[in-house]
């Protein structure tokens, strides 16, 4: 038996074709159609009908809740490749349609003067023609009477053209064109007529009986003696089944179209059947951006140059105040973060000092800690040098001076943390320096006797070890400060 399945080259070609189709689909315009506010049942149904017109390049099952803002929709539209928003809303006076171009605008606002739903259009027709295969491809857009002078007219035409993918007349497949969207502009009333049609192509030049045979439903020939009666005279056919064709809808097909008798280079008639919805629109205004920009055009309100300048100044002031509030908010967040770190550090120091926690100042502790860390970095930067060079070591005078400076720093840190003066035996060099500066004639206080050196106490006495008070706590307090905070006697 031969090898089953596709070959390696066939799999590669199919994968490349799928990738090309995906890229082509992503490059086409996509849209969201939804309502905002309390639209009502009829406007909700109208939005579903408009969404049906925009298929398949739209979100068919899109659900927008009341809590979702326009910013949420814009944020979602970016990753999905959505390029247009069609938003319907209702007020006490009228119904409005907003057409937005993402991400930078503009926004066109239309007033819907009249509209008819799909179900109403179909119910008024004797024979409607609508099936699911018609919505597998986008409709053919036809713009009429948009050659009138005016920038707002050209902008409207451009927006409607960008709603649907462009068509190359030389390479287009006629079998993909099953629907037609007609937008007609009336210069007198300045209104737009929105119509949606289904396209059907039938051959011409044949008798009524032959056309009946070419249709999907075969006619009833029980009353005929011969098939020639049907082909020649068209017996048993009503006049309502014959649709008038003329020069306005007869054309020569450049390629074969799906349907019986629609051959290439043969004449066929193009018939349109309205499938809805139907709307009558009137342009109200054009704005920059996505719904919140400057008004470029307004049909009813006309402002002077001074009013425009005043509006621009008010908008700049609003932006300035917004930036000021943002800066203030950033400063508040930074201050709260510093205060949070200060409390965290004060809590660690408080666990070290025990009952002295009530006397701590978190911000002062944090500032002292930052100064100490900065001094350590500067000292480390000064001592950094050639690692291969031999360190001769510091002279004894410099070592003594450094120890004295460290004792001074520890004593000052103890005053800021506890709020009391340290004992003389905690920092002997600082006490010695103070005694050297004491006025003459004042006696020196005797040294305290070390516990265990007198009578009645053993010579092997050792102070008790701390019960986990300093475990895992890293602070700047030296061993002398910890002794005094825990009540342990000094060794001097």
Legacy VTK file of the C-alpha trace (Angstrom):
# vtk DataFile Version 3.0
C-alpha trace
ASCII
DATASET POLYDATA
POINTS 492 float
0.000 0.000 0.000
1.144 3.526 -0.688
1.886 6.183 1.860
-1.300 7.589 3.374
-1.900 11.211 4.185
-0.404 14.342 2.737
3.215 14.757 1.826
5.605 17.153 3.513
5.356 19.688 0.700
1.553 19.649 0.801
1.524 20.284 4.550
3.979 23.143 4.150
1.968 24.709 1.326
-1.252 24.452 3.334
0.376 26.043 6.389
1.698 28.906 4.269
-1.723 29.433 2.703
-3.378 29.566 6.123
-0.797 32.090 7.292
-1.430 34.298 4.251
-5.179 34.137 4.821
-4.729 35.066 8.465
-2.548 38.059 7.592
-5.016 39.204 4.939
-7.905 38.897 7.409
-6.023 40.885 10.063
-5.295 43.676 7.552
-9.014 44.184 6.841
-11.081 46.717 8.844
-13.082 45.344 11.788
-15.852 46.991 13.767
-17.798 46.958 17.043
-21.522 47.765 16.974
-23.180 48.409 20.352
-25.474 50.776 22.237
-24.828 53.202 25.077
-27.212 54.416 27.750
-30.886 53.546 27.972
-31.479 52.760 24.334
-34.739 50.856 24.517
-35.874 47.656 22.844
-36.237 49.060 19.322
-32.801 50.705 19.288
-31.265 47.522 20.689
-32.786 45.572 17.815
-31.588 48.213 15.359
-28.011 47.766 16.635
-28.301 44.005 16.042
-29.553 44.653 12.508
-26.644 47.028 11.794
-24.281 44.423 13.206
-25.807 41.995 10.723
-24.957 44.383 7.895
-21.320 44.610 9.021
-20.786 40.835 9.104
-18.463 38.963 8.933
-15.866 41.602 9.942
-17.577 42.472 13.220
-18.074 41.001 16.679
-21.358 39.128 16.240
-21.734 38.156 19.913
-20.368 41.322 21.457
-21.812 42.137 24.909
-21.241 45.566 26.453
-22.483 46.015 30.020
-23.537 49.224 31.707
-20.417 49.362 33.849
-18.138 49.191 30.775
-16.959 52.644 29.727
-15.798 53.776 26.313
-12.174 53.561 27.507
-12.672 49.865 28.258
-13.948 49.243 24.726
-10.994 51.159 23.241
-8.530 49.168 25.363
-10.045 45.885 24.187
-10.251 46.989 20.545
-6.497 47.514 20.171
-5.318 43.900 20.619
-8.261 42.612 18.542
-7.481 44.842 15.560
-10.811 46.728 15.643
-10.711 49.912 13.569
-14.259 51.344 13.846
-16.977 51.821 16.448
-20.667 52.186 15.542
-22.468 53.374 18.678
-26.229 53.905 18.868
-27.830 55.962 21.632
-31.215 57.441 22.392
-32.284 60.713 24.016
-35.662 62.265 24.711
-35.630 63.991 21.330
-34.030 61.563 18.858
-31.809 58.550 18.146
-28.128 59.064 17.279
-25.432 57.046 15.545
-21.725 57.728 16.198
-19.128 56.481 13.743
-15.618 56.457 15.279
-12.276 55.722 13.712
-9.703 54.135 16.044
-7.354 54.953 17.559
-7.060 58.674 16.743
-10.462 59.598 15.312
-12.319 61.398 13.864
-15.849 60.915 15.242
-18.957 61.511 13.108
-22.301 62.002 14.860
-25.486 61.317 12.856
-29.062 61.905 13.839
-31.377 59.051 12.821
-34.531 60.754 11.605
-36.285 57.533 10.503
-35.454 53.848 10.681
-37.058 50.515 9.836
-36.024 47.181 11.309
-35.251 44.042 9.311
-38.392 42.250 10.405
-40.566 45.136 9.218
-38.840 45.266 5.819
-39.207 41.517 5.276
-42.846 41.506 6.321
-43.631 44.125 3.675
-42.126 42.076 0.806
-44.027 39.488 -1.171
-40.923 37.323 -1.635
-37.797 38.048 0.300
-34.445 36.451 -0.393
-32.044 36.128 2.527
-29.905 33.150 3.614
-26.814 32.581 5.778
-24.399 32.174 2.854
-24.912 35.833 1.972
-23.211 36.924 5.199
-19.994 34.971 4.695
-18.495 37.935 2.820
-18.701 41.705 3.385
-21.220 43.669 1.298
-20.457 45.741 -1.765
-20.495 49.451 -0.846
-22.117 51.846 -3.302
-21.914 55.630 -2.659
-24.175 57.927 -4.650
-24.126 61.762 -4.986
-21.038 62.247 -2.800
-19.325 64.461 -5.371
-20.748 67.657 -3.836
-18.173 70.259 -2.820
-17.451 70.336 0.889
-14.808 68.878 3.174
-17.398 67.297 5.475
-18.923 65.451 2.480
-15.531 64.063 1.444
-14.791 63.052 5.024
-18.100 61.194 5.251
-17.366 59.341 2.006
-13.884 58.390 3.237
-15.230 57.092 6.548
-17.833 54.913 4.838
-15.262 53.577 2.372
-12.897 52.580 5.165
-15.634 50.605 6.907
-15.275 47.768 4.385
-12.273 46.153 2.655
-11.272 47.532 -0.729
-12.076 45.603 -3.920
-9.817 45.063 -6.905
-12.090 44.981 -9.944
-9.578 42.940 -11.947
-9.166 40.088 -9.450
-12.462 40.075 -7.536
-14.535 36.888 -7.488
-18.156 37.667 -8.330
-19.375 34.710 -6.282
-18.276 36.522 -3.096
-20.558 39.519 -3.784
-23.958 38.533 -2.438
-25.054 41.768 -0.756
-25.003 45.474 -1.515
-24.998 48.475 0.835
-26.252 51.674 -0.794
-25.655 55.089 0.844
-27.271 57.929 -1.076
-26.664 61.608 -0.203
-29.404 64.145 -0.892
-27.845 67.641 -1.306
-31.206 69.418 -0.884
-32.226 67.903 2.436
-28.611 67.010 3.458
-29.742 63.549 4.472
-28.290 60.100 3.894
-30.371 57.119 2.783
-29.059 53.839 4.213
-30.276 50.758 2.257
-29.234 47.100 2.372
-29.961 44.750 -0.562
-29.533 41.114 -1.546
-28.044 40.469 -5.020
-29.364 37.848 -7.420
-28.077 37.183 -10.963
-30.377 35.470 -13.483
-29.896 34.793 -17.217
-31.898 36.789 -19.790
-32.998 36.054 -23.360
-34.894 32.860 -22.504
-38.587 32.225 -22.351
-40.521 32.129 -19.130
-40.754 28.362 -19.270
-37.002 27.947 -19.694
-36.365 30.304 -16.777
-38.727 28.211 -14.707
-36.781 25.069 -15.547
-33.514 26.725 -14.640
-34.798 27.626 -11.186
-34.279 25.423 -8.191
-37.971 24.506 -7.877
-39.240 22.435 -10.788
-42.669 23.527 -12.115
-45.811 21.419 -11.933
-46.400 19.866 -15.383
-49.269 17.524 -14.480
-51.696 19.434 -16.694
-49.394 19.489 -19.755
-49.350 16.965 -22.556
-45.769 17.731 -23.647
-42.809 19.682 -22.272
-42.843 21.809 -25.408
-45.994 23.497 -24.101
-44.012 24.794 -21.133
-40.990 25.911 -23.172
-42.861 27.478 -26.068
-45.928 29.101 -24.574
-45.298 29.168 -20.842
-48.586 27.576 -19.892
-49.524 27.367 -16.186
-47.245 30.282 -15.286
-48.678 33.347 -13.576
-47.700 36.867 -14.505
-46.455 37.554 -10.961
-43.608 35.079 -11.443
-42.186 37.139 -14.285
-39.905 40.002 -13.164
-39.328 42.867 -15.600
-35.769 43.271 -16.831
-34.393 46.123 -18.893
-31.276 47.967 -19.862
-30.865 49.291 -16.332
-29.998 45.888 -14.840
-28.773 43.729 -17.752
-25.011 43.242 -18.098
-22.516 40.873 -19.646
-20.788 38.663 -17.106
-16.949 38.736 -17.182
-16.853 35.356 -15.394
-19.181 32.532 -14.526
-21.429 33.159 -11.534
-23.055 30.564 -9.327
-26.538 29.865 -10.622
-28.147 28.034 -13.485
-27.474 29.685 -16.819
-25.029 32.394 -15.605
-22.168 31.678 -17.980
-19.182 33.792 -18.925
-19.705 36.348 -21.720
-23.471 35.832 -21.465
-26.007 38.491 -20.608
-27.622 38.276 -17.211
-29.860 40.510 -15.143
-28.828 41.745 -11.681
-31.801 41.935 -9.323
-31.784 43.588 -5.896
-34.068 42.636 -3.022
-34.078 44.838 0.084
-33.419 42.927 3.276
-33.052 45.834 5.728
-32.447 47.679 7.905
-33.431 51.049 6.472
-32.270 54.379 7.962
-32.384 58.075 7.139
-29.346 59.866 8.623
-28.356 63.500 8.991
-24.852 64.649 9.894
-24.749 66.685 13.129
-21.059 67.268 13.855
-17.507 66.046 13.266
-15.005 65.868 16.142
-11.326 65.173 16.509
-10.232 62.143 18.490
-12.501 59.442 19.883
-15.524 61.395 21.086
-13.746 64.122 23.080
-11.840 66.322 20.621
-12.348 69.715 19.032
-15.442 70.205 16.892
-14.376 70.502 13.251
-17.847 70.860 11.748
-21.342 71.426 13.142
-24.549 71.563 11.148
-26.543 73.697 13.582
-24.074 75.658 15.745
-21.596 78.133 14.258
-19.038 79.813 16.547
-16.953 82.948 16.013
-13.162 83.086 16.235
-13.282 84.632 19.715
-15.521 81.857 21.009
-13.223 79.230 19.551
-10.211 80.849 21.255
-12.074 80.944 24.582
-12.955 77.252 24.266
-9.340 76.436 23.446
-8.067 78.400 26.462
-10.547 76.657 28.763
-9.423 73.282 27.472
-5.743 74.137 28.024
-6.521 75.252 31.579
-8.336 71.989 32.181
-5.334 70.013 30.930
-2.998 72.066 33.149
-5.102 71.382 36.241
-5.196 67.705 35.361
-1.394 67.566 35.114
-1.099 69.414 38.438
-3.399 66.902 40.143
-1.399 64.034 38.711
1.863 65.497 40.049
0.289 66.041 43.473
-0.943 62.479 43.499
2.529 61.189 42.628
4.041 63.210 45.500
1.456 61.872 47.930
2.196 58.315 46.894
5.925 58.844 47.370
5.387 60.421 50.812
3.163 57.532 51.908
5.768 55.049 50.724
8.490 56.792 52.746
6.250 56.904 55.820
5.500 53.201 55.416
9.233 52.384 55.276
9.862 54.605 58.303
7.229 52.814 60.376
8.630 49.476 59.303
12.142 50.498 60.407
10.824 51.997 63.647
9.045 48.750 64.421
12.301 46.836 64.007
14.140 49.287 66.287
11.256 49.143 68.767
11.588 45.382 69.047
15.228 46.006 69.900
14.625 48.720 72.540
11.620 47.113 74.208
9.792 49.591 76.464
11.427 52.571 74.731
9.238 52.106 71.596
6.956 54.951 72.652
9.847 57.435 72.425
10.822 56.618 68.816
10.235 58.983 65.901
9.947 56.960 62.672
10.840 59.731 60.236
13.866 60.861 62.244
15.041 57.262 62.529
14.681 56.745 58.797
16.542 59.968 58.000
19.357 58.961 60.370
19.506 55.567 58.763
19.676 57.089 55.276
22.475 59.434 56.368
24.389 56.522 57.871
24.003 54.444 54.716
25.117 57.394 52.595
28.195 57.862 54.808
29.028 54.171 54.509
28.787 54.378 50.718
31.075 57.398 50.636
33.605 55.674 52.886
33.482 52.560 50.750
33.975 54.650 47.616
37.041 56.351 49.139
38.592 53.068 50.205
38.019 51.371 46.819
41.239 51.221 44.861
43.621 48.821 43.228
42.862 45.349 44.583
46.323 44.058 43.675
48.171 46.702 45.672
49.267 45.778 49.186
47.385 47.608 51.944
49.964 49.181 54.289
47.316 49.636 56.979
46.265 52.740 58.829
48.508 54.272 61.535
47.469 53.841 65.195
46.537 57.520 65.451
44.131 57.180 62.532
42.614 54.013 64.043
42.011 55.783 67.326
40.491 58.758 65.558
38.139 56.503 63.573
37.030 54.719 66.741
36.362 58.043 68.431
34.266 59.177 65.449
32.290 55.919 65.524
31.634 56.369 69.262
30.444 59.918 68.607
28.063 58.656 65.890
26.722 55.907 68.169
26.156 58.361 70.987
24.341 60.818 68.730
22.194 58.028 67.253
21.311 56.873 70.798
20.159 60.396 71.723
17.933 60.620 68.630
16.476 57.133 69.074
15.909 57.094 72.853
15.763 60.778 73.725
18.127 60.415 76.723
21.804 60.927 77.360
23.858 57.689 77.267
25.784 56.530 80.298
29.479 57.267 80.489
30.481 53.622 80.446
28.682 53.021 77.126
31.026 55.232 75.107
34.261 55.590 77.187
36.075 57.660 74.599
33.289 60.197 74.464
33.146 60.316 78.290
36.904 60.658 78.471
36.820 63.518 76.030
34.145 65.222 78.123
36.072 64.672 81.395
39.138 66.186 79.829
37.110 69.264 79.108
35.572 69.439 82.652
36.506 72.574 84.700
39.231 72.035 87.372
38.285 71.338 90.989
35.386 68.998 90.194
35.830 65.452 91.418
35.478 62.457 89.209
32.753 59.984 89.969
34.015 56.577 90.956
33.629 53.575 88.763
30.823 51.158 89.393
31.766 47.824 90.869
31.348 44.919 88.581
28.858 42.327 89.839
30.506 39.202 91.113
33.728 40.894 92.234
32.468 41.515 95.829
31.797 39.160 98.677
29.003 36.708 98.607
29.045 36.351 94.799
30.857 33.814 92.769
33.678 34.844 90.499
32.216 32.927 87.558
29.113 35.101 87.207
27.910 35.711 83.625
25.093 37.983 82.518
21.981 36.170 81.178
21.644 35.791 77.443
18.868 37.666 75.677
15.809 35.531 74.944
15.593 36.102 71.174
15.071 39.851 71.427
17.816 40.672 68.959
17.513 37.597 66.744
16.944 38.493 63.074
16.969 42.292 63.745
19.628 44.268 61.945
20.012 47.803 63.316
22.784 50.361 63.625
22.856 50.081 67.444
26.198 48.775 68.715
26.742 46.192 71.444
26.960 48.878 74.142
23.529 50.284 73.258
21.997 46.802 73.290
23.470 46.137 76.746
21.902 49.226 78.224
18.569 48.610 76.469
18.351 45.081 77.971
19.734 45.937 81.404
22.954 43.964 81.058
25.883 45.399 83.080
28.890 46.882 81.376
32.206 45.078 81.288
34.240 48.226 82.041
LINES 1 493
492 0 1 2 3 4 5 6 7 8 9 10 11 12 13 14 15 16 17 18 19 20 21 22 23 24 25 26 27 28 29 30 31 32 33 34 35 36 37 38 39 40 41 42 43 44 45 46 47 48 49 50 51 52 53 54 55 56 57 58 59 60 61 62 63 64 65 66 67 68 69 70 71 72 73 74 75 76 77 78 79 80 81 82 83 84 85 86 87 88 89 90 91 92 93 94 95 96 97 98 99 100 101 102 103 104 105 106 107 108 109 110 111 112 113 114 115 116 117 118 119 120 121 122 123 124 125 126 127 128 129 130 131 132 133 134 135 136 137 138 139 140 141 142 143 144 145 146 147 148 149 150 151 152 153 154 155 156 157 158 159 160 161 162 163 164 165 166 167 168 169 170 171 172 173 174 175 176 177 178 179 180 181 182 183 184 185 186 187 188 189 190 191 192 193 194 195 196 197 198 199 200 201 202 203 204 205 206 207 208 209 210 211 212 213 214 215 216 217 218 219 220 221 222 223 224 225 226 227 228 229 230 231 232 233 234 235 236 237 238 239 240 241 242 243 244 245 246 247 248 249 250 251 252 253 254 255 256 257 258 259 260 261 262 263 264 265 266 267 268 269 270 271 272 273 274 275 276 277 278 279 280 281 282 283 284 285 286 287 288 289 290 291 292 293 294 295 296 297 298 299 300 301 302 303 304 305 306 307 308 309 310 311 312 313 314 315 316 317 318 319 320 321 322 323 324 325 326 327 328 329 330 331 332 333 334 335 336 337 338 339 340 341 342 343 344 345 346 347 348 349 350 351 352 353 354 355 356 357 358 359 360 361 362 363 364 365 366 367 368 369 370 371 372 373 374 375 376 377 378 379 380 381 382 383 384 385 386 387 388 389 390 391 392 393 394 395 396 397 398 399 400 401 402 403 404 405 406 407 408 409 410 411 412 413 414 415 416 417 418 419 420 421 422 423 424 425 426 427 428 429 430 431 432 433 434 435 436 437 438 439 440 441 442 443 444 445 446 447 448 449 450 451 452 453 454 455 456 457 458 459 460 461 462 463 464 465 466 467 468 469 470 471 472 473 474 475 476 477 478 479 480 481 482 483 484 485 486 487 488 489 490 491
